[in-house]
Amino acid sequence: MDSMIIAAARALAGGDPLAALNRVALRDDAPALALRGIAMAQLGDLDRAKALLKNAARAFGPREAVARARCIVAEAEVALAARDLAWPVKALATAGATLQTHGDRLNAAHAETLAIRRLLLIGRLDEAAALLAKQNAAALPPPLRATHELAAAGIALRRLRVGIAREAFSRAIEAARQAGIPALIREVEDAAAVLRQPAARLIAGGEARPLLPDAVEALFATEALVVDACRHVVRCGETAIPLATRPILFSLLRTLAEAFPDDASREALLLRAFRARHADESHRARLRVEMGRLRAEIAPFADIAATPTGFLLTPRENRDVVVLAPPRDEPHADVLALFADGEAWSSSALAIALGTSARTVQRALEQLAAAGKVEPVGRGRAQRWLTPTPGAFSTLLLLPGPLPGS
């Protein structure tokens, strides 16, 4: 490998893509193409980076398996940055195995970290944690160690283990500063800021107040009956009853919980659950049926009694009743949650992350765009979506993946 390639590689490792391009911009040999691709990725031109890395992988000969594997890992990193979640993950696993076999343990670890970050994006926390546990963070160089700790913090946050997340963020910041890469330092500090932003609102006794992630974790440790409107479950201690697939029942339960310790009127329940402004006997009959179903669902936690004006929620053992609501109640909050990192998403990637259909996501994006909350960039298959105000509030409770007890 010649001196210009070595110098360009060192510049990229130090986070200086312009210096790297100054040395290889006019070259078309395979190592130069690979370095140009990485440089373009660091500069944010992901489409050009992807094309250069593909060309580099093809340009390396059949005996240069390690070089081709490194190109595939770099291409996977570009795909992750572009939120291309449909990128073939088997190719990344194969490349990582090739690197491990040939003794390139650092790039093999980098491939594992990319796989962990992808699993984290789509909410597969157990798989991400299992992969992360195989890595020896102490043996990684500072840039990779910072990424490792960021992934650890992300998993802990999704599981609402705030103390563990805070420690991981501290280690990530220390490693990023040791690496001396400004972009990495900024990424870690921006990610850690989630701990200082409201994660939810607590509604109790007719009043609402914001909660930081620490306070949400503390709430889940109490014996209060929590109607969790972020994940659509009702929980008490470590036990949770999911109602995400029963939206009418959850709407009724939330209305009852917000009215507690008083009863909720039939009019309020009908309006909230069925959008019925003028109740007739058929609406009242349906309300009684749905209340019976809800009573059966939450029997371990509470009872529901009819009153002259409506229905009353009665928790067992005189527990407190609170509602945990998103920081802002708005349609398609789960879609907006994925935009909090400021990255551009395709509708297909959003569908993969949320575990729903692309058409459902497309309808949500159209409604959000009409409200000015997201905006498209590009056209056709290259179209991506952005939010004008990324990171406006912490949305960790709305992101894919179960919380403890879910």
Sequence and secondary structure as in RCSB ss.txt:
>XXXX:A:sequence
MDSMIIAAARALAGGDPLAALNRVALRDDAPALALRGIAMAQLGDLDRAKALLKNAARAFGPREAVARARCIVAE
AEVALAARDLAWPVKALATAGATLQTHGDRLNAAHAETLAIRRLLLIGRLDEAAALLAKQNAAALPPPLRATHEL
AAAGIALRRLRVGIAREAFSRAIEAARQAGIPALIREVEDAAAVLRQPAARLIAGGEARPLLPDAVEALFATEAL
VVDACRHVVRCGETAIPLATRPILFSLLRTLAEAFPDDASREALLLRAFRARHADESHRARLRVEMGRLRAEIAP
FADIAATPTGFLLTPRENRDVVVLAPPRDEPHADVLALFADGEAWSSSALAIALGTSARTVQRALEQLAAAGKVE
PVGRGRAQRWLTPTPGAFSTLLLLPGPLPGS
>XXXX:A:secstr
  HHHHHHHHHHHTT HHHHHHHHTT  SHHHHHHHHHHHHHTT HHHHHHHHHHHHHHS TT HHHHHHHHHHH
HHHHHHTT TTS HHHHHHHHHHHHHTT HHHHHHHHHHHHHHHHHTT HHHHHHHHHTS GGGS HHHHHHHHH
HHHHHHHHTT HHHHHHHHHHHHHHHHHHT HHHHHHHHHHHGGGGS  EEEEETTEEEEE HHHHHHHHTSS E
EEETTTTEEEETTEEEE TT HHHHHHHHHHHHHTTS EEHHHHHHHHH  SS  HHHHHHHHHHHHHHHHHTTT
TEEEEE SSEEEEEEGGG  EEEEE SS  TTHHHHHHGGG   B HHHHHHHHTS HHHHHHHHHHHHHTTS E
EES GGG EEE SSTTSS  GGGSSS  TT 
